Amino acid sequence: MAEVLGFPPSFVFGAATAAYQIEGHTKADGRGECIWDRFATIPGAIEEGVSGEGACDHYARWEQDIALMQAL
């Protein structure tokens, strides 16, 4: 597959995430406030005043997310 896309056979694909962007449930199970939680509450700091409270809900969907990563 990598060769079809123009990458050499030795090329290693990777992935990364940022906790604030994927986890959601910012107040669950004793999670403490992070700098982004506080920053998102500053009026005008974030476009449309959105926060990471929901994110993409990895906190509740971790089993599905791991299955997706395994399929990759």
CYANA upper distance limits for C-alpha pairs under 8 A (distance plus 0.5 A):
  1 MET  CA      5 LEU  CA      7.07
  2 ALA  CA      6 GLY  CA      6.89
  2 ALA  CA      7 PHE  CA      5.57
  2 ALA  CA      8 PRO  CA      7.14
  2 ALA  CA      9 PRO  CA      6.79
  2 ALA  CA     11 PHE  CA      7.83
  3 GLU  CA      7 PHE  CA      5.61
  3 GLU  CA      8 PRO  CA      6.29
  3 GLU  CA      9 PRO  CA      6.60
  7 PHE  CA     11 PHE  CA      6.70
 17 THR  CA     21 GLN  CA      7.83
 17 THR  CA     22 ILE  CA      7.60
 18 ALA  CA     22 ILE  CA      7.04
 19 ALA  CA     23 GLU  CA      6.04
 20 TYR  CA     24 GLY  CA      7.56
 20 TYR  CA     36 TRP  CA      7.71
 20 TYR  CA     52 GLY  CA      6.54
 20 TYR  CA     55 ALA  CA      7.75
 21 GLN  CA     52 GLY  CA      6.73
 21 GLN  CA     55 ALA  CA      5.97
 21 GLN  CA     56 CYS  CA      7.67
 22 ILE  CA     52 GLY  CA      8.47
 22 ILE  CA     55 ALA  CA      5.57
 22 ILE  CA     56 CYS  CA      5.44
 22 ILE  CA     57 ASP  CA      6.63
 22 ILE  CA     58 HIS  CA      6.11
 23 GLU  CA     54 GLY  CA      8.20
 23 GLU  CA     55 ALA  CA      6.56
 23 GLU  CA     56 CYS  CA      7.03
 23 GLU  CA     57 ASP  CA      5.78
 23 GLU  CA     58 HIS  CA      5.08
 23 GLU  CA     59 TYR  CA      5.52
 24 GLY  CA     52 GLY  CA      6.57
 24 GLY  CA     53 GLU  CA      5.46
 24 GLY  CA     54 GLY  CA      4.94
 24 GLY  CA     55 ALA  CA      5.15
 24 GLY  CA     56 CYS  CA      6.94
 24 GLY  CA     57 ASP  CA      5.28
 24 GLY  CA     58 HIS  CA      7.08
 24 GLY  CA     59 TYR  CA      6.61
 25 HIS  CA     53 GLU  CA      6.20
 25 HIS  CA     54 GLY  CA      6.79
 25 HIS  CA     57 ASP  CA      7.64
 25 HIS  CA     59 TYR  CA      7.10
 26 THR  CA     31 ARG  CA      7.09
 26 THR  CA     32 GLY  CA      8.42
 26 THR  CA     33 GLU  CA      8.10
 26 THR  CA     37 ASP  CA      8.31
 26 THR  CA     52 GLY  CA      7.95
 26 THR  CA     53 GLU  CA      5.92
 26 THR  CA     54 GLY  CA      8.42
 27 LYS  CA     31 ARG  CA      6.11
 27 LYS  CA     32 GLY  CA      7.65
 27 LYS  CA     33 GLU  CA      8.35
 33 GLU  CA     37 ASP  CA      6.45
 33 GLU  CA     38 ARG  CA      7.62
 34 CYS  CA     38 ARG  CA      7.22
 35 ILE  CA     39 PHE  CA      6.56
 36 TRP  CA     40 ALA  CA      6.43
 37 ASP  CA     41 THR  CA      7.43
 37 ASP  CA     51 SER  CA      7.89
 37 ASP  CA     52 GLY  CA      7.84
 38 ARG  CA     42 ILE  CA      7.71
 39 PHE  CA     45 ALA  CA      7.39
 40 ALA  CA     45 ALA  CA      6.91
 40 ALA  CA     46 ILE  CA      6.51
 40 ALA  CA     49 GLY  CA      7.54
 40 ALA  CA     50 VAL  CA      7.64
 40 ALA  CA     51 SER  CA      6.11
 40 ALA  CA     52 GLY  CA      8.48
 41 THR  CA     45 ALA  CA      8.15
 41 THR  CA     49 GLY  CA      8.08
 41 THR  CA     51 SER  CA      8.32
 42 ILE  CA     46 ILE  CA      8.24
 43 PRO  CA     49 GLY  CA      7.48
 44 GLY  CA     48 GLU  CA      8.25
 44 GLY  CA     49 GLY  CA      7.25
 45 ALA  CA     49 GLY  CA      7.88
 46 ILE  CA     50 VAL  CA      6.89
 46 ILE  CA     51 SER  CA      8.26
 51 SER  CA     55 ALA  CA      8.32
 57 ASP  CA     61 ARG  CA      6.57
 58 HIS  CA     62 TRP  CA      5.46
 58 HIS  CA     65 ASP  CA      7.46
 61 ARG  CA     65 ASP  CA      6.68
 62 TRP  CA     66 ILE  CA      6.56
 63 GLU  CA     67 ALA  CA      6.81
 64 GLN  CA     68 LEU  CA      6.76
 65 ASP  CA     69 MET  CA      6.77
 66 ILE  CA     70 GLN  CA      6.64
 67 ALA  CA     71 ALA  CA      6.73
 68 LEU  CA     72 LEU  CA      6.96
